[in-house]
């Protein structure tokens, strides 16, 4: 039974209820002062609390998909899988597996598009990261065989997995449905997590003597996308999307690389690199690197180049509202900025699900084939 299966969650809930009932039933019998009674009470309390905490943890993981399997949870998932070369593999992107979209006729790529599980290697950063690529149905249709498509990189938050973007936030299905409705153009989505050196949170920074995360996302990844798939090489062909940590990365990298990205959307983004036990020392005393990681400072000195930005927050529930309003004021033409400000919404998947459809429509209007 998988970590995210309904069966495991139901069993944990049932175990918690049964142990709670057992505690109530046996407590009078264990009210004595002997060591057996004391050990019995302690055992019942610990077992009940463990079952209840397990149920809560499993429910939270099922909702947010922090871990996709038991091996992932216990740190045993160290391999990115066996590489099987397919026709769409290239020097930098190896296709590991293919998945269909759960729509009528979805087994045919011309009808339902295709999700590729991939391993992406950056020649400059020397980083290899797993991810997924969504190719829309039009990509496989004969009448579009010579046509380029716009593409967007999509990042999760920390410590999420790329699978969150498919199972938790439904990016391929939303893009498929919106394109079918004529609300957005067909778009390639390249979905990853920002954690390319797990479990460390590198904040999309080139760490001195450490992982060159910014180089991977800003240089290696766009080049790999453009050489593997039918995507143009101009800024107006490429977007960057992310939520939470991924949103911070999207806004920061698009601000620093306007020659690569024409548009960026930060859902619930924060505006400066985190500094905690998960990040470690990101800058090694380099004040210039530290300032570069501060988006608001970067925007003050940015030379406008026609980049489009979308930022999101909520009046109640999001901690980034103040900085989001500061960011909006710092954008100067010909750069453009748009926003989605909800009345209420926390820093969670439910909020992002409400923002993703209008964001994708917005992105479709900012980048092109």
VEXLUMBA-535791 format. One record per residue (C-alpha): residue number from 1; residue in one letter; chain; x, y, z. Coordinates in steps of 0.1 Angstrom, whole numbers. Layout:
N
PT, NUM, a, A, X, Y, Z
...
! end
This chain:
369
PT, 1, x, A, 0, 0, 0
PT, 2, x, A, 15, 33, -11
PT, 3, x, A, 22, 62, 12
PT, 4, x, A, -5, 84, -5
PT, 5, x, A, -31, 57, -9
PT, 6, x, A, -66, 61, 6
PT, 7, x, A, -63, 27, 22
PT, 8, x, A, -33, 37, 43
PT, 9, x, A, -50, 68, 54
PT, 10, x, A, -83, 50, 64
PT, 11, x, A, -63, 24, 83
PT, 12, x, A, -45, 51, 103
PT, 13, x, A, -78, 68, 111
PT, 14, x, A, -95, 35, 121
PT, 15, x, A, -64, 26, 143
PT, 16, x, A, -67, 60, 160
PT, 17, x, A, -104, 56, 167
PT, 18, x, A, -100, 20, 180
PT, 19, x, A, -71, 30, 202
PT, 20, x, A, -90, 59, 216
PT, 21, x, A, -119, 36, 224
PT, 22, x, A, -95, 11, 240
PT, 23, x, A, -80, 38, 262
PT, 24, x, A, -114, 49, 275
PT, 25, x, A, -124, 12, 281
PT, 26, x, A, -93, 0, 298
PT, 27, x, A, -84, 31, 318
PT, 28, x, A, -104, 22, 349
PT, 29, x, A, -87, -13, 349
PT, 30, x, A, -53, 4, 347
PT, 31, x, A, -59, 29, 375
PT, 32, x, A, -38, 11, 400
PT, 33, x, A, -4, 21, 412
PT, 34, x, A, 16, -10, 402
PT, 35, x, A, 42, -9, 375
PT, 36, x, A, 21, -29, 351
PT, 37, x, A, -8, -4, 354
PT, 38, x, A, 16, 25, 348
PT, 39, x, A, 32, 9, 318
PT, 40, x, A, -2, 0, 304
PT, 41, x, A, -14, 36, 307
PT, 42, x, A, 17, 49, 291
PT, 43, x, A, 15, 24, 263
PT, 44, x, A, -21, 32, 255
PT, 45, x, A, -15, 69, 255
PT, 46, x, A, 16, 66, 232
PT, 47, x, A, -1, 42, 208
PT, 48, x, A, -32, 65, 206
PT, 49, x, A, -12, 96, 200
PT, 50, x, A, 11, 79, 175
PT, 51, x, A, -20, 67, 155
PT, 52, x, A, -36, 101, 156
PT, 53, x, A, -4, 120, 145
PT, 54, x, A, 1, 94, 118
PT, 55, x, A, -34, 100, 105
PT, 56, x, A, -29, 138, 105
PT, 57, x, A, 5, 134, 88
PT, 58, x, A, -8, 111, 61
PT, 59, x, A, -37, 134, 54
PT, 60, x, A, -14, 164, 51
PT, 61, x, A, 10, 145, 29
PT, 62, x, A, -19, 133, 7
PT, 63, x, A, -31, 169, 3
PT, 64, x, A, 3, 185, -3
PT, 65, x, A, 23, 155, -16
PT, 66, x, A, 55, 163, 3
PT, 67, x, A, 66, 127, -2
PT, 68, x, A, 55, 104, -30
PT, 69, x, A, 64, 70, -15
PT, 70, x, A, 76, 53, 17
PT, 71, x, A, 112, 52, 3
PT, 72, x, A, 110, 90, -4
PT, 73, x, A, 97, 96, 32
PT, 74, x, A, 126, 76, 48
PT, 75, x, A, 153, 90, 26
PT, 76, x, A, 159, 58, 6
PT, 77, x, A, 149, 73, -28
PT, 78, x, A, 183, 82, -41
PT, 79, x, A, 180, 71, -77
PT, 80, x, A, 163, 91, -104
PT, 81, x, A, 154, 58, -122
PT, 82, x, A, 166, 38, -152
PT, 83, x, A, 170, 59, -183
PT, 84, x, A, 152, 45, -213
PT, 85, x, A, 159, 64, -245
PT, 86, x, A, 129, 75, -266
PT, 87, x, A, 126, 95, -297
PT, 88, x, A, 123, 128, -279
PT, 89, x, A, 154, 123, -257
PT, 90, x, A, 184, 146, -264
PT, 91, x, A, 219, 151, -250
PT, 92, x, A, 206, 171, -220
PT, 93, x, A, 171, 156, -215
PT, 94, x, A, 166, 119, -212
PT, 95, x, A, 130, 105, -213
PT, 96, x, A, 125, 79, -186
PT, 97, x, A, 88, 72, -190
PT, 98, x, A, 56, 84, -207
PT, 99, x, A, 22, 90, -192
PT, 100, x, A, -12, 97, -207
PT, 101, x, A, -37, 123, -195
PT, 102, x, A, -69, 110, -180
PT, 103, x, A, -92, 122, -207
PT, 104, x, A, -113, 104, -233
PT, 105, x, A, -90, 91, -260
PT, 106, x, A, -60, 102, -239
PT, 107, x, A, -40, 71, -249
PT, 108, x, A, -33, 88, -282
PT, 109, x, A, -10, 118, -278
PT, 110, x, A, -27, 136, -307
PT, 111, x, A, -59, 136, -285
PT, 112, x, A, -47, 138, -249
PT, 113, x, A, -11, 151, -252
PT, 114, x, A, 16, 134, -232
PT, 115, x, A, 35, 137, -199
PT, 116, x, A, 71, 127, -201
PT, 117, x, A, 91, 118, -170
PT, 118, x, A, 126, 131, -177
PT, 119, x, A, 161, 135, -163
PT, 120, x, A, 176, 169, -172
PT, 121, x, A, 214, 174, -171
PT, 122, x, A, 230, 209, -172
PT, 123, x, A, 264, 210, -188
PT, 124, x, A, 274, 243, -171
PT, 125, x, A, 260, 236, -136
PT, 126, x, A, 269, 199, -137
PT, 127, x, A, 235, 193, -121
PT, 128, x, A, 210, 165, -130
PT, 129, x, A, 175, 168, -119
PT, 130, x, A, 143, 148, -124
PT, 131, x, A, 112, 164, -137
PT, 132, x, A, 82, 161, -160
PT, 133, x, A, 73, 177, -194
PT, 134, x, A, 38, 183, -206
PT, 135, x, A, 34, 182, -244
PT, 136, x, A, -1, 194, -255
PT, 137, x, A, -20, 174, -281
PT, 138, x, A, -12, 199, -308
PT, 139, x, A, 25, 191, -305
PT, 140, x, A, 17, 156, -320
PT, 141, x, A, -9, 166, -346
PT, 142, x, A, 3, 165, -383
PT, 143, x, A, -9, 199, -391
PT, 144, x, A, 14, 214, -364
PT, 145, x, A, 44, 192, -371
PT, 146, x, A, 66, 222, -382
PT, 147, x, A, 52, 246, -356
PT, 148, x, A, 71, 259, -325
PT, 149, x, A, 53, 262, -292
PT, 150, x, A, 57, 285, -262
PT, 151, x, A, 72, 269, -231
PT, 152, x, A, 71, 276, -194
PT, 153, x, A, 93, 262, -166
PT, 154, x, A, 71, 254, -136
PT, 155, x, A, 86, 250, -101
PT, 156, x, A, 70, 237, -69
PT, 157, x, A, 78, 251, -34
PT, 158, x, A, 102, 236, -9
PT, 159, x, A, 104, 207, -1
PT, 160, x, A, 78, 196, -27
PT, 161, x, A, 83, 171, -55
PT, 162, x, A, 77, 177, -93
PT, 163, x, A, 48, 152, -90
PT, 164, x, A, 30, 178, -69
PT, 165, x, A, 25, 198, -100
PT, 166, x, A, 7, 170, -118
PT, 167, x, A, -13, 153, -90
PT, 168, x, A, -17, 182, -65
PT, 169, x, A, -20, 212, -87
PT, 170, x, A, -32, 196, -120
PT, 171, x, A, -11, 217, -143
PT, 172, x, A, -13, 195, -174
PT, 173, x, A, -51, 190, -170
PT, 174, x, A, -57, 227, -165
PT, 175, x, A, -36, 236, -195
PT, 176, x, A, -54, 210, -216
PT, 177, x, A, -88, 222, -205
PT, 178, x, A, -81, 259, -210
PT, 179, x, A, -66, 253, -245
PT, 180, x, A, -97, 232, -254
PT, 181, x, A, -119, 261, -243
PT, 182, x, A, -99, 285, -264
PT, 183, x, A, -88, 305, -234
PT, 184, x, A, -51, 299, -238
PT, 185, x, A, -27, 288, -265
PT, 186, x, A, -12, 253, -263
PT, 187, x, A, 19, 255, -242
PT, 188, x, A, 47, 231, -232
PT, 189, x, A, 52, 229, -194
PT, 190, x, A, 85, 217, -179
PT, 191, x, A, 78, 209, -143
PT, 192, x, A, 105, 205, -116
PT, 193, x, A, 111, 211, -79
PT, 194, x, A, 136, 238, -69
PT, 195, x, A, 154, 214, -47
PT, 196, x, A, 182, 201, -70
PT, 197, x, A, 205, 191, -41
PT, 198, x, A, 181, 174, -17
PT, 199, x, A, 175, 179, 12
PT, 200, x, A, 192, 213, 10
PT, 201, x, A, 171, 243, 0
PT, 202, x, A, 194, 262, -23
PT, 203, x, A, 170, 290, -31
PT, 204, x, A, 180, 291, -68
PT, 205, x, A, 213, 306, -58
PT, 206, x, A, 248, 298, -72
PT, 207, x, A, 264, 289, -40
PT, 208, x, A, 302, 295, -38
PT, 209, x, A, 318, 261, -38
PT, 210, x, A, 283, 245, -39
PT, 211, x, A, 254, 237, -62
PT, 212, x, A, 251, 262, -91
PT, 213, x, A, 213, 263, -90
PT, 214, x, A, 207, 296, -107
PT, 215, x, A, 229, 286, -136
PT, 216, x, A, 209, 254, -140
PT, 217, x, A, 175, 271, -141
PT, 218, x, A, 185, 302, -159
PT, 219, x, A, 209, 288, -185
PT, 220, x, A, 211, 250, -187
PT, 221, x, A, 174, 243, -185
PT, 222, x, A, 162, 268, -211
PT, 223, x, A, 189, 256, -235
PT, 224, x, A, 179, 220, -229
PT, 225, x, A, 143, 228, -236
PT, 226, x, A, 150, 247, -268
PT, 227, x, A, 173, 220, -282
PT, 228, x, A, 150, 191, -274
PT, 229, x, A, 115, 204, -282
PT, 230, x, A, 101, 228, -308
PT, 231, x, A, 106, 259, -287
PT, 232, x, A, 120, 292, -300
PT, 233, x, A, 151, 308, -285
PT, 234, x, A, 138, 344, -279
PT, 235, x, A, 126, 357, -245
PT, 236, x, A, 90, 359, -258
PT, 237, x, A, 91, 321, -263
PT, 238, x, A, 98, 312, -227
PT, 239, x, A, 80, 318, -193
PT, 240, x, A, 88, 309, -157
PT, 241, x, A, 62, 300, -132
PT, 242, x, A, 64, 289, -95
PT, 243, x, A, 46, 288, -62
PT, 244, x, A, 62, 298, -28
PT, 245, x, A, 100, 290, -32
PT, 246, x, A, 94, 283, -68
PT, 247, x, A, 76, 317, -72
PT, 248, x, A, 106, 334, -56
PT, 249, x, A, 129, 316, -81
PT, 250, x, A, 107, 325, -111
PT, 251, x, A, 106, 362, -103
PT, 252, x, A, 142, 365, -94
PT, 253, x, A, 156, 346, -124
PT, 254, x, A, 133, 364, -148
PT, 255, x, A, 145, 397, -134
PT, 256, x, A, 181, 388, -138
PT, 257, x, A, 178, 371, -172
PT, 258, x, A, 154, 392, -194
PT, 259, x, A, 173, 379, -224
PT, 260, x, A, 160, 344, -216
PT, 261, x, A, 125, 348, -201
PT, 262, x, A, 98, 371, -214
PT, 263, x, A, 74, 365, -185
PT, 264, x, A, 73, 352, -150
PT, 265, x, A, 46, 344, -125
PT, 266, x, A, 52, 341, -88
PT, 267, x, A, 23, 325, -69
PT, 268, x, A, 26, 334, -31
PT, 269, x, A, 62, 342, -38
PT, 270, x, A, 85, 357, -12
PT, 271, x, A, 111, 383, -23
PT, 272, x, A, 144, 374, -5
PT, 273, x, A, 163, 342, 0
PT, 274, x, A, 154, 323, 31
PT, 275, x, A, 182, 318, 57
PT, 276, x, A, 176, 289, 80
PT, 277, x, A, 187, 253, 88
PT, 278, x, A, 175, 240, 55
PT, 279, x, A, 195, 265, 34
PT, 280, x, A, 228, 266, 53
PT, 281, x, A, 252, 294, 43
PT, 282, x, A, 242, 304, 8
PT, 283, x, A, 265, 334, 3
PT, 284, x, A, 297, 326, 22
PT, 285, x, A, 300, 363, 32
PT, 286, x, A, 296, 376, -4
PT, 287, x, A, 275, 407, 1
PT, 288, x, A, 270, 411, -37
PT, 289, x, A, 255, 377, -40
PT, 290, x, A, 232, 384, -10
PT, 291, x, A, 219, 416, -26
PT, 292, x, A, 214, 398, -59
PT, 293, x, A, 191, 373, -41
PT, 294, x, A, 169, 402, -28
PT, 295, x, A, 143, 407, -55
PT, 296, x, A, 132, 441, -43
PT, 297, x, A, 167, 454, -44
PT, 298, x, A, 173, 438, -78
PT, 299, x, A, 142, 455, -92
PT, 300, x, A, 154, 489, -80
PT, 301, x, A, 185, 486, -101
PT, 302, x, A, 169, 466, -130
PT, 303, x, A, 171, 480, -165
PT, 304, x, A, 136, 475, -179
PT, 305, x, A, 137, 452, -209
PT, 306, x, A, 100, 444, -216
PT, 307, x, A, 96, 415, -191
PT, 308, x, A, 61, 408, -179
PT, 309, x, A, 55, 398, -142
PT, 310, x, A, 25, 384, -124
PT, 311, x, A, 24, 383, -86
PT, 312, x, A, -2, 369, -63
PT, 313, x, A, -12, 373, -27
PT, 314, x, A, -44, 377, -6
PT, 315, x, A, -57, 404, 18
PT, 316, x, A, -61, 378, 45
PT, 317, x, A, -39, 347, 50
PT, 318, x, A, -8, 354, 30
PT, 319, x, A, 24, 368, 46
PT, 320, x, A, 38, 383, 14
PT, 321, x, A, 11, 410, 8
PT, 322, x, A, 33, 440, 18
PT, 323, x, A, 63, 429, -2
PT, 324, x, A, 40, 421, -32
PT, 325, x, A, 27, 456, -32
PT, 326, x, A, 63, 469, -30
PT, 327, x, A, 73, 448, -60
PT, 328, x, A, 44, 461, -80
PT, 329, x, A, 55, 497, -74
PT, 330, x, A, 91, 489, -84
PT, 331, x, A, 82, 476, -119
PT, 332, x, A, 90, 503, -145
PT, 333, x, A, 80, 504, -182
PT, 334, x, A, 86, 489, -206
PT, 335, x, A, 84, 460, -181
PT, 336, x, A, 48, 452, -171
PT, 337, x, A, 33, 439, -139
PT, 338, x, A, -1, 423, -132
PT, 339, x, A, -15, 408, -100
PT, 340, x, A, -40, 385, -85
PT, 341, x, A, -50, 396, -49
PT, 342, x, A, -76, 373, -33
PT, 343, x, A, -98, 385, -5
PT, 344, x, A, -86, 355, 16
PT, 345, x, A, -64, 325, 10
PT, 346, x, A, -35, 309, 29
PT, 347, x, A, -2, 297, 17
PT, 348, x, A, -15, 264, 4
PT, 349, x, A, -25, 243, -26
PT, 350, x, A, -62, 254, -24
PT, 351, x, A, -51, 290, -29
PT, 352, x, A, -28, 281, -58
PT, 353, x, A, -55, 260, -75
PT, 354, x, A, -77, 292, -76
PT, 355, x, A, -48, 312, -91
PT, 356, x, A, -34, 288, -117
PT, 357, x, A, -62, 290, -144
PT, 358, x, A, -61, 328, -147
PT, 359, x, A, -23, 328, -144
PT, 360, x, A, -20, 303, -173
PT, 361, x, A, -44, 325, -194
PT, 362, x, A, -22, 355, -185
PT, 363, x, A, 10, 336, -194
PT, 364, x, A, -4, 325, -227
PT, 365, x, A, -10, 362, -235
PT, 366, x, A, 26, 371, -227
PT, 367, x, A, 46, 344, -244
PT, 368, x, A, 42, 330, -279
PT, 369, x, A, 55, 304, -303
! end
